[in-house]
Amino acid sequence: MLSPRILTKGADTAALETDRLVVTTTAARKEIPLAVVQEVRRRDSETSLTIVLTDGATHAVAGGNPTATSLFRTPRPPPSPRMVRSAARAAALVSADGGAGA
């Protein structure tokens, strides 16, 4: 059984680690520091999420299990004051490896 801190849908995964969210698709791998995550919103279904960064940039996350997906929406601590001051750079803190989907 997969951890509720891991979402999977097809070949895509999203793993919630201590300090970051790692999203892996067939096209790319993204590491998003939790310190720059402002909000996690549900998208069109019970298993699709949008990660909103402090600078307004967004990243889509697909999950196959509604229960696990809802755990990703659990309230997060607010960004630190240092991160709020550097909100314009939030997207720059996301590391991405891969092709056009990065």
Secondary structure as a PSIPRED ss2 file (coil, helix, strand):
# PSIPRED VFORMAT (PSIPRED V4.0)

   1 M C   1.000  0.000  0.000
   2 L C   1.000  0.000  0.000
   3 S C   1.000  0.000  0.000
   4 P C   1.000  0.000  0.000
   5 R C   1.000  0.000  0.000
   6 I E   0.000  0.000  1.000
   7 L E   0.000  0.000  1.000
   8 T E   0.000  0.000  1.000
   9 K E   0.000  0.000  1.000
  10 G C   1.000  0.000  0.000
  11 A C   1.000  0.000  0.000
  12 D E   0.000  0.000  1.000
  13 T E   0.000  0.000  1.000
  14 A E   0.000  0.000  1.000
  15 A E   0.000  0.000  1.000
  16 L E   0.000  0.000  1.000
  17 E C   1.000  0.000  0.000
  18 T C   1.000  0.000  0.000
  19 D C   1.000  0.000  0.000
  20 R E   0.000  0.000  1.000
  21 L E   0.000  0.000  1.000
  22 V E   0.000  0.000  1.000
  23 V E   0.000  0.000  1.000
  24 T E   0.000  0.000  1.000
  25 T C   1.000  0.000  0.000
  26 T C   1.000  0.000  0.000
  27 A C   1.000  0.000  0.000
  28 A E   0.000  0.000  1.000
  29 R E   0.000  0.000  1.000
  30 K E   0.000  0.000  1.000
  31 E E   0.000  0.000  1.000
  32 I E   0.000  0.000  1.000
  33 P E   0.000  0.000  1.000
  34 L H   0.000  1.000  0.000
  35 A H   0.000  1.000  0.000
  36 V H   0.000  1.000  0.000
  37 V E   0.000  0.000  1.000
  38 Q E   0.000  0.000  1.000
  39 E E   0.000  0.000  1.000
  40 V E   0.000  0.000  1.000
  41 R E   0.000  0.000  1.000
  42 R E   0.000  0.000  1.000
  43 R C   1.000  0.000  0.000
  44 D C   1.000  0.000  0.000
  45 S C   1.000  0.000  0.000
  46 E C   1.000  0.000  0.000
  47 T C   1.000  0.000  0.000
  48 S E   0.000  0.000  1.000
  49 L E   0.000  0.000  1.000
  50 T E   0.000  0.000  1.000
  51 I E   0.000  0.000  1.000
  52 V E   0.000  0.000  1.000
  53 L E   0.000  0.000  1.000
  54 T C   1.000  0.000  0.000
  55 D C   1.000  0.000  0.000
  56 G C   1.000  0.000  0.000
  57 A C   1.000  0.000  0.000
  58 T E   0.000  0.000  1.000
  59 H E   0.000  0.000  1.000
  60 A E   0.000  0.000  1.000
  61 V E   0.000  0.000  1.000
  62 A E   0.000  0.000  1.000
  63 G C   1.000  0.000  0.000
  64 G C   1.000  0.000  0.000
  65 N C   1.000  0.000  0.000
  66 P H   0.000  1.000  0.000
  67 T H   0.000  1.000  0.000
  68 A H   0.000  1.000  0.000
  69 T H   0.000  1.000  0.000
  70 S H   0.000  1.000  0.000
  71 L H   0.000  1.000  0.000
  72 F H   0.000  1.000  0.000
  73 R C   1.000  0.000  0.000
  74 T C   1.000  0.000  0.000
  75 P C   1.000  0.000  0.000
  76 R C   1.000  0.000  0.000
  77 P C   1.000  0.000  0.000
  78 P C   1.000  0.000  0.000
  79 P C   1.000  0.000  0.000
  80 S C   1.000  0.000  0.000
  81 P H   0.000  1.000  0.000
  82 R H   0.000  1.000  0.000
  83 M H   0.000  1.000  0.000
  84 V H   0.000  1.000  0.000
  85 R H   0.000  1.000  0.000
  86 S C   1.000  0.000  0.000
  87 A H   0.000  1.000  0.000
  88 A H   0.000  1.000  0.000
  89 R H   0.000  1.000  0.000
  90 A H   0.000  1.000  0.000
  91 A H   0.000  1.000  0.000
  92 A H   0.000  1.000  0.000
  93 L H   0.000  1.000  0.000
  94 V C   1.000  0.000  0.000
  95 S E   0.000  0.000  1.000
  96 A E   0.000  0.000  1.000
  97 D E   0.000  0.000  1.000
  98 G E   0.000  0.000  1.000
  99 G C   1.000  0.000  0.000
 100 A C   1.000  0.000  0.000
 101 G C   1.000  0.000  0.000
 102 A C   1.000  0.000  0.000
